Amino acid sequence: MKIRNVICLVTVSFVFMVGFSQSKNSLDIETQGGYEYNYFKSPKEVRVDNTVLTKENLISSSVYQDIEIDYKYRYKWRKNRARLSLNPFSRVFYENFDDSYWSLDAKAKYDHKFTRKTIFLTEIRLKRMNREGLGGNQDVLINPLGYTNYGITTGVQFAPFKANEMTFEGFYNFKDFDAFGVRDLQFDEYGVQFSSIQSFEVHRLEHKFGISAYVKKRLYDTFNASEIDTDGERDWDYIKANLFYELPFSEKFRVKPNLIYYKRIDNSTGRSGFNQFGPGIHMTYKNKSTKIRTSLSHISRKYNDIEARNTEMRIGENLKYQYANFQMNASHKIGNGFSITATIYSRVRSTNYTDIDARSFRNYRNQYAGIGLRWEL
C-alpha cells in the first residue's frame, strides 16, 4: 500500500474516533467581501503569434466573496492529546464566476508526554485545492493551480535548557497536481526540520529568539494526461533557515523581525537552482476586543544558470526576482460572538526578465483587500 493511501486511511480513522468522544470544540464561520487584482499573476503584455496581448486581455480581476469555516476539536487523556482541525474555504469571483475556487485543509495531530520536558509529536494532513488555471508564477514545470496534498510529520519536542523549546521532526508530502492541457505533474518530497526557541524576561515582558530550518528532497514526475509515457523528471533539494527575534513593547504589542535564507539545488539539469534571502518583520497588537497582525518582507531570488532576456536577446545577467510582500489581518469583537474582520494582501514581483514572448519569469502584481464578519460558536 502506498504511503499516501496509508495517510488517508489513518486520517479517516482519526476523524471517526474523535467524532464519538466528548471534549472541547470550537467553530468559527467567516464571510468576507472584497476585490482582487490579477489573481492569475499575469504580466502586463505577452506576444503570441506576432500579436501583442495587453493587460486588458491578460489580467483577470474581480469583486469576490469568501466563505470560510474553521473547526477545531481537542481530546485529552492522561499524558496524551489528540487534535483535529478542518478548514474549508471558498472564494467566489462575481465578475468571472468560472474562476472561483475552493479548498479543504484537514489536520490530525497527536502528542504524548514522556516527561514534563519531552513530548512525542505526530501530524497527518490533507489539503485539496480545487482550482483551474495556470499561474504566471510557474518557472520550469507546467504548474496548474489545482492539487491534492497528503503529508505526515513526526518527531520529538524537548527542553535541553531552561526556558528553551527544541523540536526535531521528519516529514513526507505527496502533491498531485490536477492535469492541465496535455500535461500532468506530481511530486514526492521528504526531509527533516528543526526549531529552537529561547525565552527570557525583561521588565516582566517575555522576549523570544530562535531559529527554524529544514532540508528536503523533492522528486517530480511530469507526464502526459493519458499517462502513457513519462516525459520528464526533476530532482530538487531545498534548504531553508529562518532567524527571528520577538520583541515585546508591551503586553499588547509585539514586533518580530526575521531573516530568511532559502536555496534550491537542481540535481537533474543543474539549471533551476537559486538562492533566495531577505528580511521581514511581523507585528501583532492584541487586546480584549481587537487583534491586528501584519507582516512585511522584501525577498531577493537569484537563479544560478537561467539567463535573463529582453525581447531581442540575453542581457548578460542571470535571472533575478525581487518580491515586496505585505499582509494585514484584523478583527474587532462587537458582541454575541461576532467580530468585524479585514484583510489586506499585496505581492509585487519585479525581475530583469522582460522578454514579451515569455509568460514565465515575468513581473506581476497580485493584491486583494476585503472586509467581513466572523461568528465564533
N, C-alpha and C positions, 0 to 999 in steps of 0.2 A: 504494500500500500504506500503511495506517495506521501511525503511528509505534509503536503498541503491538504490532503484528504484527512490525515490524522488530526490536523489543526481544526478543520471544520467539524469533525466528529466530537472532539473534546469540547469545542465551543458550544455546540448544541447540547451536549450532556450537562455542561455547567449551567446553561440557561434553564434547562429543565429542572436541575437540582434546586437552584436558588428560588425558582418560581413557587416552590412549595414550602419555603422556610419563612419564619417570622423574623423580621429585622428592620433596619432603618431604610426608608426610601426617600427619594427626593425627585421632584419633577418640575422642570421649567419649560414653559411654552412661550416662544417669542415670534413676533412678526415684525418685519421692518421693511419700509419702502424707501426707495432712493433712485439714483441714476448712476449707471456705469458707462464709462467711456472706453472704447476699444477693448472689449472683453476677449477678443481673439489675439491681442498683442500683435497687430499687423503694422508693417511700416507704412509710410505716407504715400509711397509710389513704388510700383513694380512694372517692369516692361515684360509683356507676354506677347509673343508672335508679332514683334515690332509695333505693338500698341502699348502706350504708357497708361496704366491704370492709376488714378489718383486716389487720395484718401476718401473721396466721396464713394468710390466703388469698393474700397478695401476695408475701411474701418467700420465695424459694427458697434453701435452704442444704443442704449435703451433705458427707459424707466423700468425698474424691477420691483418685485415684491419677494422678500424672503420669508420662509416659514421654517422654524427650527424647533425641535424637541430635544431636551437634554434630560435623560432619565438615569439616575444612579441608585444602586442597591448595595447595601453592605450587610454582611453577616459575620458575626464574631463568635468564636467559641474557644475557651481556654487560650492557648498560645497561637491560635490560627485566626486568619481573617480572609474572607472572600469578598470580592467586589466585582460588580458588573456595571458597565455603562453602555448606553445606547443613545446614539446621536444622529437621528435622521434630519436631513436638511434639503431644502429645495429653493432654487432661485428661478422665478418666472419673469421672463422678459416680455413686457406688454407690446413693444413695437416689433419684436422679432420672436414670436412665440415659439417657433420651431427650434430656437437656440436655447430654450430653457433646459435646466438640468436638475438632477437630484443626486444626493449621496447618502450613504449609511455608514457610520463609523461605530463598530461594536468592539468592546474590550472586556476581557475577563481576567481578573488578577487574583492571585493567591499568595499570601505570605505567612511564614511560620517563624516564630521567635525561638531560636535555640537557647539564647541567653538574652539578658537585657540589652546587650550591645551587638548581638549578631542575629541577623534576620535572613531567612531564605526568601527569595522573590521569584515569581514567575508571572508572565503575562502572555495571553493569547489574543490576537486581534484580527479583525476582518474589516476591510473597507471596500465599499462598492461605489465607484463614481460612474454615474450613468450620464455621459455627456458626449455629444458628437462634435466634430470639427477638428481642424488642425491648427495648433497654436504656432505663432510666429517665433516661439521660444525654442523650437527644435534646432538641433545643430547637425549631427551626423546621421542619426537614425530617424526614420519616419516615426512620429510620436503622436498618435491620436490622444484625445483628451479623456476618453472613457477607459476605465480599467477596473480590475478586481485585484486586491492585495490581501494575501494571507501572511501572518507573521507570528513568531513566537520569540520571547526573550526570557532568559532565566539567569539567575546569579545570586549574589550574596551582598548584603549591606552590613557594615560593621563600623565600630568606632575605635580606631587604634590609638587616638589621642583624646585628650579632654576637649569637649565641645567640637569634635570633628565627626563628620559623616562621610564614609567612603563606600563606593559601590563598584563591584566588578560584575559584568554581565556578558553573556554571549547571546547572539541573536541570528535569526534567519527570516528572510522575506521572499515570497514569490509574488511577482507582479505580472499579471496577464492583461495586456492592453487589448482593447477592442479592435477587431480587424478594420482597417481603413483602406478603401480602394482595393488594390490587388495585393496589399502588404499586410503582414501581421507581425507582432512583436511581443516578446515576453522576456523576463529575466529572473534568475535566482541570485540572491545575494546573502552573504553570511559574514559575520565579523564579531569583534569584541569591542566593548565600550567601558569607559572608566570615568568616574567622577569623584572629586574630593572637595568638600565644603568645610571651611573652618569658621567658627563663630566666636565672637568676643564682645564684651560690653564696654561702651564708653559713655559715661554720664547716663547710665541706665537705658541706653539705646543699643540694640543688637546690630553689630556690624557683621558682614559676611564677605569672604573672598574665597575663590576656588577656581577649579579647572574641570572641564569635561572634555572628553576626547573619544574618538572611535577610529578603528581601522577596519575596512571591509573590502570584500571582493564581490564584483558584480559581473555575472555571466549572461550576456544577451544572446537570444536566438531571433533571427528575422527570417521569415518565410512567407511564401505567397499564401493568399487566402484559401486556396484549395488544399493546402498542407501536403502538396506532392513532393516538392523539392525544397531542401534547406538552402537559402540563398546567402546567408551571412551569419557570422558570429562575432561577438565582441567580448573581450576580456579586459575589464577595467578594475583598477584598485583605487580606493579612496582613503584619504587621511583627513581628519578634521579635528581641530582643537579650538576651544573657547575659554579665554581667561576673563574673569569678571571680578568686580568689587561692588558690594551693595552698601551704599552709604545712606543711613537714615538721618534726615534733617529734623524729624520729629516722629512721634508715634503714627502720624497720619501720612507723612510724605517721605518717600524713599526714591533714591536715584541709583541706578546700577549701570555704570559704564562697562563696556566689554570690548574685547579684541578677538576677531575670528581669523583663523587660517584654515584654508581648505585646498586640497590638492587631488587631482585625478591623474592616474598613471595609466596610459594606454598600452597594454601588453600585446595587443593584436596587430595593430598597424603602426603604432608609435605616433599617430597623427593627432589624436583628440585629447591629449593630456593638457592640463592647465594648472596654474597656481592662482589662488584667489585669497584675498585678505582685505581687512578693513575694520574700522572702529564702529561702534554702535553705542547707543545709550537707551536704557529703559527707565521710565519714570512711573511711579504709582502714587496716587493720592486716594485715601480711603477714610471715610468717617462712618457714622451710623447709617446715613442715608445715601451717600454719594460715593461712587467709585470711578476713578479715571485711570486708565492705563494707556501709555503712549510709548512708542519705540521709533527710533530714528537711526539709520545706518547709511554708511557710504562704503560700497564694496567695489574693489577692483579685481578684474579677472584678466589674465594674460595666457593665451594659448602658446604651447611650445613650438608647434610646427605648422599651424594653419596660417597662411599669409593673407593679410588684408588686401582688399581690392577697391579701386574706384570703378567706374563704369568702363573705363578703357583698359586698365592694366593693373597689375600688382603694384603696391606702393612702397615696397621695400621694408615693411613692418609686419610683425606678427599680429594676429587678431587680438584686439583688446576690447573689454567691456568696462563700463563704469555704471554701477547701479546706485541710484538715490532712492531710498525706501523710507516711507513714513506710514505709521498706523496709529489710530487712536480709537479706543473703545470706552464708552462712558455709560453709566447707568445712575438713575436717581429714583429712590423709592418714593411713591406717592400714596402708599397705604393699601391695606387689604391684600397684600401680596403682589401688588402691581408696581412696576418700575418703568420709567421712560428710558429708552436706550438710544444711543447714537454711535455711528461708526464712520470713520474716515480712513481711506486707504489710498496710497499712491506709490507706484513704482515707475521710475523713469530709467530706461537703459539707453546709454549713448555708446557708440562704437566707431572705430575707424574703418569699418567695412561699409562702403557706400555704393556698391555696385547695384544699380537699379534692376539688373536682370536676375538678382537673387532675392528670394524671400527670407531665407535663413540668415542669421548673424546680424540682422539689421537693427537700427534704432527702433524703439517703440515707447509708448506711454500708455499705462493702464491705471485708471483711477475710478474710485466709486465712493459715494457717500450716501448715508441713509439715516433715518430716524424711525423709531418704532416703540413697541410696547412689549414688556415681558411679564408673564404671570407665573409666580412661584407657588407651587402647591405643596 
